[in-house]
Amino acid sequence: MTRYRLLAVATRYWRPKTNYVHEIVTSIRGRIEDGDFVAVSEKAISTALGHIIDENAVPATLNSKFIAGFWMPTVWGYVLGPICRFQAHFLQHLREYPHEMGSRHKQLALQNCGLLQALMFGSEGGIDASNLAYSYVSLPLRNADAVAQEIRRELLQKLHKRVCVIISDTDKTYSFRNFHFTPRPNPIMGIHSFGGVLAYLIGRFLRLERRATPLAVAGCEMQAEHALEIAEAANRAMGFGAGRNVWDMAYTFKVNLTDVSWDMLDTVRHKPIVILRSKR
């Protein structure tokens, strides 16, 4: 990424009920200029808004038990995972997929996103368990455009800066020339969302270019290619907090998968905001 200067802004961990707009304004005060791009993590916003669910309260069904007990360890662990060139340690995690906890997770995915999303190996329909405590998972934003507009207005009113706000997710968009597609629901206009696990497998099998997915843009007109470029650069600068998945997160804190606490997450350096400025 050579067209922009990037500044990843570290903040405290955004627990549920955090005033994320206030956190954004105070964190980038004195750091932004007119014309900057401000990228914000969807996951951090969803958590702050309390769009999270405790999967311990989700009853599993026969369908979700089949997905967790057979599809994940066998089909993903031994067939689809190697085809997608997953690393050996992640394949091992899939082959040892936790049946009880995984069944509840897959049931939530079935209820909220449908079968083709539930058959994903993770981040089903934007549902994400990384960087969350205990058995909580975050749900995707349903109103990302309105949230981006709110952030833009507050930055204009409080800091008197005209910037372009982008909300993005780590889930990947795949590109074949000028055609962009993603298994992730509700991307920006110009990116096609379809197929769930099928779109993911097509993108990985064909080794298409993959980048983080922009979900909303406020404050400027932007083509999908430009938004993808910014979302991917911001995603790389943000990093993965306590870990890119629940296994990495549990390893970071040396605890079981559902034993990561809010206090543990508070100790990690989080960078949910990235400022991008065109090089002149």
Buried (B, 14 or more C-beta within 10 A) or exposed (E): EEEBEBBBBEBEBBBBEBEBBEBBBEBBEEBBEEEBBBBBBBBBBBBBBEBBBEBEEBEBBEBBBEBBBEBBBBBBBEEBBEEBEBEEEBBEBBBEBBBEBBBBBBBBBBEBBBEBBBBBBBBBBBBBBBBBBBBBBBBBBEEBBEBBBBBBBBBBEBBEBBBBBBBBBBBBBBBEEEEBBBBBBBBBEBBBBEBBBEBBBBBBEEEBBBBBBBBBBBBBEBEBEBBBBBBBBBBBBBEBBBBBBBBBBBBBBEEEBBEBEEEBBEEBEBBBBBBBBEEE
